[in-house]
Amino acid sequence: MKTYLIFLVALMTFSGCGKFLEEKPRQKLATISTKEDLWALLNNENIFNAMSLVGEDLSDNYYLTDNTWNSIANISFRNKYTWDVTANDDVAWSMLYHRVYYANVVLESAGALRDKLSDSDYKEIVATAKFYRSLSFFELMTLFSLPYDGKSNADRLGIPLRTSSDINVKFKRSDISASYKQIIGDLEECVEDLPLLSQIKTRPGKLAVWALLARVYLSIGQYTQAFEYSRLVIEQKPELLDYSTVDEKKDNPFGRYNVEVIHATSNYSQLLTRQNCYVDTLLYAGYGDDDCRKKLYFVKEGDNKVRFRGSYAQDNDIQFTGSTIGEMYLILVESSLKISGKKDDGIKRLNYFLKSRYETGKSPDIPYGEEELRDLILSERRKELVFRNRRYEDVKRLNLEGYNITFTRKLADREYLLKPNALAYALLIPLEAINYSGIIQNSR
C-alpha cells in the first residue's frame, strides 16, 4: 500500500502529457490488490473532485484590472483572459486526461480483481469510475470541441476517447457525435449500480448521474432528455434553500455540503481569486435589491467594484462546480419551453424556485409570453450559476440558437473579443499531445 500511495503522489506532480505518458501503468496496477485500494483512489478528491475552471476563466462573469493582469506571471493565465490560448499553453488537457487515466486504472483493476470483490462492490466501483471518466470527457468536449447542435455538425472533431490506461494505445479524435454517445452511454449504463444519493457528497449517486445527464443534454440542445433527467432529480430531492434565511453576515454564507448539493466538486483559479477579480458590472446590476443572491453572493468594495463570495465550497478562493438542486430546476424550466405541453409545469417549478431566492413575497412576476419567459429563465440561470463553470458552455449552446453573445475584455486601450461561434471556442490542443499522438489540431 505504501508503494501505491507513493505512486499516487508522484503521478500527481506531472504537469505535461509527455511526462505523464512515460509512466508504465501495467507495473503500477500490480500494487492495487484490494477493494480498499480501489476506493482509496476513487476517494482522492485532488484527482476526482477537482474540476477544471477553464470555462469560468474564459467567461464574461468577471474582469481584471490592467495592473492585476500585468502582474500575473503565468502566460497561460494571461492568454486565457484574452481568449488567446496557444498550443504552448496546456490549458486543462493534461489534468483532465490524468483523471481519465485514473478512472481507466480503476476499471481495469476492478476487472482484474473481479473474483475478490462482491457483486455490489464491483458494480459500484465500476459505476463510480465511469461517472468520473464521463465527466472528464464532457469537460474536454466543452473546452476542445466546437458546440454540437445534435444533428447537422455531428461529424466535427470531438476528443480522443481514451478507454485504456495503456499509453501505448493511441486514440484518434472521435467525431462530436461519437464523443457524446460515449459520455451519455457510460452514464446511462452506470446509474443502476449506484445508491440514490451517496452519503458522501464527494462521491456520485444516481442523482449525480441524472444531474450530469441533464446538464450534458442541455448543452447539446436535446431538451426533452434534459427535462426528463432534471425531473427525476427533483422528484427525489425537491428541497431548495430559502435564501432569505441564510446569514448574510458570514464571510462564507453557504455551507459546503448544504441541502442543495447533489455532488460536490470545486477548484482554484488564479484569475478568479477574490483578491484578483471583480464581478462584471452589468451582471451585478441584474440583481435587484429584493434578490437575496445580491447580498449573499457578493460584497461591494467602494462605489463601483464588487467581489464574489457565494461559493458553495465555503471558501473565497475555491469555486464550487458541482451539481445542485437549484440548477436542476433551471434546466427543467428552460427545457419545458421546448416541449409541447410542459410549459405550465415549468412555470410552476420556476415559481417555487424564485420564491426560494427572493425576499418573502417579492419574487418577480412570471410572464407567459414565450420570449419574455425564456429571457427571465436565462437571466435567472446566469445569476444562479455565476462562478460555477457553466457560463462558457451555456454561451456556446445559446449562440448556436442565434443569441449572438459576444464576450468582451478591455485592457489599457485595447479591446479583445470572442465572437459568436468563433473557432476559438475550441481551444488549441497542447503541442505535446499533438506531437505524441498525431491527433488533428483545432483550426484557427
Phi, psi and omega in degrees: 000325179298317178300320180298317181292323177298320177301316181297313181297317181296316183294328180292341182279345182285136180247341183250156181298319184298310179300317179300317185283352175279348178297154178252088187302320185296327176294325184282330182299333182295339181277352177262109190231356183220167174302320181297323177297318180296315180291328177299322178289313181294333181273003179283101185294334179292340178263304193265345182244006177262089183284159174292143174249015185298321179301321178288321175304324184273354188275177181253026179280350188211173172212159175249149171284161178304316182297319180295313181299318180293335182277350181282118185283328184285115186294330181293326175293317179297320180294322178301319184297329181256014179055040181237042180296129181256172178288351175272351180263117177273090186262087174077345183303306182296316181301315183289323177285336170300316180294321175300317178302311180300318179298319178293323175302315180297314181299316181288322179292321177298322177296319180292331181261014187309318183289343181263355184249145172292161181300317182291320178296315181300312183296318181291321179296313179298316180297319179296316179296320179293324177301312184289327176294319179296318178299320178295315178300321180295317177298318178297318178297320180299324186267326191244010177227150176289159183298150184247128180264007176086356183206288195291332182250031186295337184269003175292162185287134173258239184227164170291122181267080183289112179245018177221145176273356181285113184287349177280347177271120181257135182247129173281167176289124173283162176285170185300316182300313180295325180296313179290329176298320178295313181300308184291320181298316179296321180293315180295330180285322188275345189297325184290341186260013179243154174294161182303308179219117182296140176292338176257112189286355172269002178242138185283149168235190179304318182298323178294321179293313178299320180296319179291322176298318177300317180294316180297312181296322176299317185296336179252015172070024177260084195286330179298314179291321177299318178298312185295318181287322176294325177296318178303317180296311184297322180296329180273333185212078187278347192291133174248152171293139170273102186297338180290346180258357181281137185285108182286348182282343179286145178294324174239094190293334188255138175289149185297321182241052183290175190298337181277343186285125175267311180215125188264120170224159181194172175193176181244140171225134179299326181291332191257010179294153179298332179289327189264319192251152174244150180287138178306133187294320179291323176298312181298322180296341180284349177270117177286165181294337178274354179277114183299335181294335181298321181267339181271328181274335193228159172224132182279146177231101186075202185276328192239357185242144185225136177253152177268139179219011191264024183291136174289355175282354178060043181205134183295333185249004177246124183263130177286133181232008187281189181262144182223162176295321179304317178297323181295321176300318183289325175295316181298313185290324176293317181294329183299333180289341182265358187239127181301129176085002183253356186300314182296323176297318179297318179296320178299315180292322179296319179300317178295318179298313183298322179297334179278348186249344182247162175303149185306125178078007185238016178290150185293152174293146182261117179287156180259341177296139186303310185293315180295321180293317180292324176299318178296315181298315180293324176296316179295323179297315180294318181293324181288318190258020179301136179065022177250015176069038178244336189299317184297313180293327177296314183293323175302315180292313185294325179292329173297332181269005173097016181283339174054052178273125177251127173279139183226134172236151174230126176227122185054236182258013185248142177248134178246138183233143165241104188278158181306134175060023179293151177300334181294348175294341171257104185298153176292136178284139181304140182303324181299320178290321178298312183293324182286313190260342181075017180287162183283135178281153174292150183280156173222000000 
